[in-house]
């Protein structure tokens, strides 16, 4: 967030108080087609990215996990199996439409015993200090108005020894791939969104929001500023996405 209380909504500069509402409109629009679009946009590779993040999380039986921006529950579903009946997964999203999509999907998969649902803003988490063993946020941090405030909140709710995993689109490492990726993002992706989800503008915002998100090193420094230690990141698909991990000690 800038000093004059403005922020970015894609490439557009908006008042900071407007961003959450505009992001909400995006996800209200795409919620029902979210899973289909994820598969189409990434050619299914998003499943491998999420699997890698889950492995890095190191979640064990009996632990408490907070999955922020949980979407339709890809990570939450896996964590529910890993923590077992004595553990707990909090499935959280700021968007009510996405939360309901996730709730329905989890119920259809029979994952109801150790999962609870909380509509929450990542900047102002309604949980006690030192509560969770692991916090994850996958493809959601770039939509948060004040990312530093959110990282501070994630640090607060983690137990000492707990870890944060951030899976997010990042900065591509090689120029040839960057050229191809830019063409796909700005020319093809909005058209796919129009055909499949009847929403070209939301997917244009997606491409722009990725470019405005902090790069790998900047996000690492932001995590350290929040208090995280042993911070590191892992580039996937040549930096199209990255997984950042940090610990609270």
N, C-alpha and C positions, 0 to 999 in steps of 0.2 A: 504494500500500500504506500502511496506517495504522501508527501508532507501535506499537500492540499486536500487530503482525504479523497483522492480519486484512485481508481484502479483500472485494470484492463478487463474487458469482456471481449475475448478474441483480440482483434487489432483495435477495437474501439475503446476509447477512454471514457469511463462512466464514473458517476459518483459512487463511492464505496457502498453506500446504503442501497444502491440499485442492483448490485451484482447478484446477490443471493436469489432475488426474485426472478431475475432473467435466466439464471442457471436452472431454477426450478421449472420455468416454462419449457426449457429445452428438454428436460428429462420427463416432464409430464407428457410431452409430445412423443417421445421415442420409447417410453416404458414398455408398451405392448410388443414392440419389435426389437427390443434391446438385444436379446440373445441371438436372434437371426442376424442382425446387423453386425454384432461382434464377430461372428463366424465369417461373414462375408468380407468385412473390412480387413481382417487379419489372415484370411484364408485358413482359419482354424488355429493359427499359431498362438493366439492368446491363451489357449488352454495349456500349452507348453510353458509359456511365461509364468502363468499362475502356479503351475505345478512346481516350477523351480523356486518361486517365492515361498511356497508352502514348505518345501524341503529346507530352505534356509531358516525358516521360522523355528524349527526344532521343537514344535509343540509336543507335549507328552500328556499321558493320562492324568486326569485330576486337575489340570491347569485351567485357568480362566483366560479367555481370549476375547478381545474386542476387535471386531471387524468393521471398520468405518467405511462409508461409501460402499456398502456391501452389495449394492446393485441387486442382482437376482440370485446371489448366494453361492457363487462358485467356490470361493474360499471358505465361507462359513460351513458349507456342507462337508467339506473335507475336514475342517477343524472339529466339527461335531463328532466325527468318527474317531479322530485322534485323541480327544480329551476323554471320551467315554462317558458313562452315566454319572460319574462323580465329578466330572468337570463341567464347565459352562462356556458357552459361546454367546456373546451378545452381538446380534445382527443389527447393525445400525446404519441408518441413512437419513439424510436431511429431507429427502423427497418422499412424500407420502405415497405417491404412485409407484415409485420404485420399491419402497418398503412392502407394499401390498403384493407386488409381483413376486418379490422374494419370498414372502410368507406363503403364498400359494404354491410356489415351486417346492419349498422345503416341506410343506405338508404333503404334497403329492409324492415326495420321495420318502415320506415316513420319518422325517427328521424333526421331531417336535419335543422330545423329552428333555434335552439339555440345551435348547436354544431359546433365547428370549429376544424380543424385538423392541427396539427403542428408536424413536425418531429423534435425532439429535444433530446439532450443529457441531462440527469438529472443532470449532474455535472455542466453544463453551460446553465442554463435556459434563453431563449431569451425573458424574460418578465420583466416588470418594478417592482421596489420595492413596497411592500405593496399593492399588486394587487388582490390577491385571498382570499376568505373567507375560503376555504378548499383546501388542497392538499392531494391526495391519490396516493399510489403506491402499487399495489397488485402483488405479486410474481414477482417483478422486481428488487428490491434493491440488491438481492444477485448477480445479473449479472453486477452490476455497478463496474467499476474499482476502483474508490475511493469513498467509501460509505460516508465518512465524508464530503468530498467536496459536494456530492449530498445533504446531509442533510443540510449543510450550505446554499446551493442554495434554497432549499425548504423553509427554514426559511426566507430568504430574500424576496421572492415573496409573502409571506403571509401578510395579513393585521394584525395589532394589534387586538387581539381577535380571530384571525384565528387559525385553528387547522390542524395538520398533522395526517393522518392515514396510517400506514404501515402494510399491511397484507403480511405475509411471512412465509415460512416454518421455523421451529425453532427446539428446542431440546426437544425430548420426555422425559417425566417425569418418567416413570416407566420402569424398566429393562425388564420385560417380553414382554411388547409392543415394546420396543426398539429392542429386538432380532428378533421379527416377522417383524418389520418395516424394519430392515436392510436386512433381507432375501428378502423381497418383492422388496426393492429399488434396490439392486445390482444383484439379480438373475432373478426376474420376469419382472421388469419394462423395462429393455433394450430389452427383448424378445418381449414384447408387442409392443414396439416402432418399432422393426424390422418387425413384422407382419402387423401392421396397417399403420405405416408411412414410412416403408422401411428405417428406420434410427435407428440403434441400438446405435451408438456412441453418438448421441445427448441426448438420454435418460440416457446413462451412465453418461454423463456430468451433467445432471440434478440431479441425485442422489448424485454425488460428490459435486456439488455446494451447495447443501443443508447442507451437513456436514461441509463445510468450512465457512458457514455464521455465523456471531456472534450470541451467545446465547441471551436469553431474557434480562438478566441483562446487558450484554455488549452493546446491541443495545440501551437499555434505557439510559445508560451513554453517548453513542454517541449522542443521541438526545439532552441530557442536555448540552453537550459540544457545540452543534450548537446553543444553546440559548433557547431551548424549556423548558417550565415550566409545572408543574402538569403532568409530564410524567407518564404513567402507561402502563401495558400490560395485555392482557387477553389471557390465553391459551385456545385453542380449540382442541378437540380430544386428550386430554392428552399431549398437547404441540407439536403435529405434526405440527401445525401452531400456530401463535400468532398474535394478533392485538396489535400494539403499537399506543398510542395516546399521543400527546403533543400539547401545546398551545403556541402561541406567544403573549406576553403581552407588 
